[in-house]
Amino acid sequence: MKRIGIAAALAGGLMIGSLAAVQAKLPAAPPMSDADKAAKAAKDAAAKAAAAEQLNKAIDKAVANYKKNKGIAMDAKPAAAVAPVAKPAAKAK
């Protein structure tokens, strides 16, 4: 009987603790100063410029590859047609 009481008290404490954790609210983030806003804007602009540079490099690489291969997929000769395999004649009974 003593074990059941301990288990019930432990379960009740866990339930109350989880309820308190769910109801708790985090404090609001402090407002950003003008210097913080400017630093964040500069960081975002640098990231955007880096992404644009990577995109341009990828485009240049794709164009160079296309020119090197001269659009081989469009100028490729059709493959020789494979002759169908003749099936053996059925035996007449």
MOSULPE-V984130 format. One record per backbone hydrogen bond with DSSP energy under -0.5 kcal/mol. CO is the residue of the C=O (numbers start at 1). NH is the residue of the N-H. Records with the same first field share a line. If there is no record, write none. Layout:
CO = NH ; NH
//
This chain:
1 = 5
2 = 6
3 = 7
4 = 8
5 = 9
6 = 10
7 = 11
8 = 12
9 = 13
10 = 14
11 = 15
12 = 16
13 = 17
14 = 18
15 = 19
16 = 20
17 = 21
18 = 22
19 = 23
20 = 24
33 = 37
34 = 38
35 = 39
36 = 40
37 = 41
38 = 42
39 = 43
40 = 44
41 = 45
42 = 46
43 = 47
44 = 48
45 = 49
46 = 50
47 = 51
48 = 52
49 = 53
50 = 54
51 = 55
52 = 56
53 = 57
54 = 58
55 = 59
56 = 60
57 = 61
58 = 62
59 = 63
60 = 64
61 = 65
62 = 66
63 = 67
64 = 68
65 = 69
66 = 70 ; 71
69 = 72
71 = 74 ; 75
72 = 76
//
